[in-house]
Amino acid sequence: MTAEWAAEYTEHMPDSATPDAANAVEVQNPYATATPSAAPGPKRVRTRHFQNAKQQGIPITGLTSYDMMTAQIFDQAGIDFLLVGDSAGNNVFGYETTLPVTVDELIPLTRAVARAVTRALVVADMPFGTYETGPSEALHTAVRFMKEAQAHAVKLEGACAAGSRFLVSCQQASRSWPISASPRRVSTAWAAT
């Protein structure tokens, strides 16, 4: 919120609704650094920030984005993560389902979103059929998203043994890949740098 907008907004509010020190609510920041003298400006959100937020009970925000313009708007609004999902099949490519979506279709969309943001964590969906045959295929797909599209994280959907083996393989292969799983109706796993 800009100072000018805030001043204009509060100018039309009744005195009882105007924010003041007595009504102020302390906001916790899971993205704070240990050194208070850190340079001002946006800080890149990472998975460790989500872990801090969860421990502190602070909600995180995420939206789906497929292009540079909306990614910039969402990033400037302070959205914590942006998902470039296989739902692009329905919303961008006009498919009736997400099944026909390919990695080659999602890489340019992910690259546009990743280049547009300065703060948000960019998560790329690994589409159906790009990791189910085994950990080797899953790792190859994840590396493509991270290398070619500059994704900060990848997301697997669906309950499959290959996805679970992929997560274990990544944890064993590289300690620099923090990996977490998020159980839902359809199991989801994230691998991030």
N, C-alpha and C positions, 0 to 999 in steps of 0.2 A: 504494500500500500504506500503510495507516495505521500509526502507531507502535504502537498497541495490538495490532493484528493481528500485526505483525512480532514484538513481544515475546512474544505468546502462541505464535506459530509456532516461534520459536527456543528457547523454554523447553523444548519437547519434543524438541529435536534433540540428538544426541550432541555432545560438545564439539568433536570433530574436524570436524563439519559446520557449526558455527556460524560465520557470516561474521566476519572480522576484517580488520584493516588489511593484513595480509600477503597475504590472498586477494582483496582488493578489486580490481576491474577498473574502469579509468577509462572512463566512458561519455561519448562525444562527443555534443554537442547541436547539430544543424543549425539549431535555432530560436533560438540564442543571439543576443543583440543586441550591437552594438559597444560599448555602454556597460554596464558591469557593474552600475551603479546603477539599472538599469531596475526598474520596479515589479514586485513578485512577483505570481504568479497566472498564469492561462492566457494564452497569446498566440495570436492567430488564425493558423492555418497558411495559408500562401499558396504559390503555385507556386514562388516563389524559394527557399522552404525545401526543396522537393523537389529543386531544382537543387543546392543546397548539400549535401543528404544524398547525392545521387548522386556528386558530386565527392569527398566524404569517405568513400564506401563504406558509408554508414549505411543500413540497411533502413528503409523506410517501411511503415506499416500502413494497410489500408483494409478496410472492411466495407460490406455493403449494409444499408440501413435504409429502412423505409417509414413509420415512425411516430415520434411524439415520445418515447415512453418508451424505446424501444431506442436512439434517437439520443442521449438524455441519458446512458444507461448507457455506450455506446461512447465518447462524448465524455469523460466522467469517467475512463474507463479509459485515455485517452491515444491513442485511435485517430487517425491523422493525417488521413484523409479518409473521408467517408461517401458512397457512391453510392446515389442513388435511381434504380434501374434500371428498364428496361422489363420486367425479370423480375417486376415487380409484377403483370403480366398473369397469370402462372402462380401466384404466391404470395399475391396479395391478391384479384384479381378472378376467379380460377378459370378463366381461358382456357387452352386447350390449347397455344397458342403465344403468342409475344410480338407477333405481327403486328397484332392488333386494338387494341393499346394506343394511346391518343391523348394528345396534349399536355394536353388538358383533364382527363384522368384523373390524369396525373402531377403537375400543378401543385399540387393540394392536399397530396399526399404530400410533395413537395419542400418546400413551405412549412412543413409541420409539422416536418420534420427540421431545416430552416434555423433556425427559431425556437427549437429545443430546444438547439442547440449554442452553446458560447462559444469553442471552440478549433478544432474540426475544419473542414476545407475540405469544403463540400457540393457534390457534383458531380451534375448532373441528366443523365440519358440523354435524348438527342433520339431519340424513337421512329422506327421505320421509316415512311417516307413524309412526314417533316416537314422534309426538307432536300434531297432528291434532285433536285428540279426546277431548282434553281439557287441561286446565292449569296443572292439576295434573300429567298427562302423560308427559307433556312438562318439568315440574320441575323434575320429576323422571329421565328422559333422561339426562337433563342438569347436575344433580347431579352425575349421573354415569360417564359422561365424565370428570367432574372435580375431582371426587374422585378416580375413577379407572384408569383413563388415565392421570391424572395431567394436563388436559387442563386448560389454563388460561382464556379462553372464549369459548362460543358456538355461533353458527350461525344458524339462522332459515331461511329457504327459502320458498317462496310461500305466496300468499296473503290468509291468513285464519284468522278467528276470534279467534281461539284457540291461535295462536301465539301472537296476540295482547293482549289477556287476560293474557297470560303467562307473558309478559313483565310487565303489570300493577301489577300482583300478586307478582312478584319478587321485584318490587320497593317498594310495600307496606310491604312485609314480611321482607326485609332486606335492610337497608340503606348502607350496605357494598358492594352491587352489583351495580356498576354504569352501567346503561343500556342505550343504544342508538339505534336508528333505522336509517337505511340508505335506503331511497327509491330508487328503481331501476325499470326496466321493471318488474322484479319479485321482490316483496318487500322482504327485508332482515332485520332481527333484530339481534342484538348482545346482549348477556348478559355476563358480565365479572366480575371477582373478582379483 
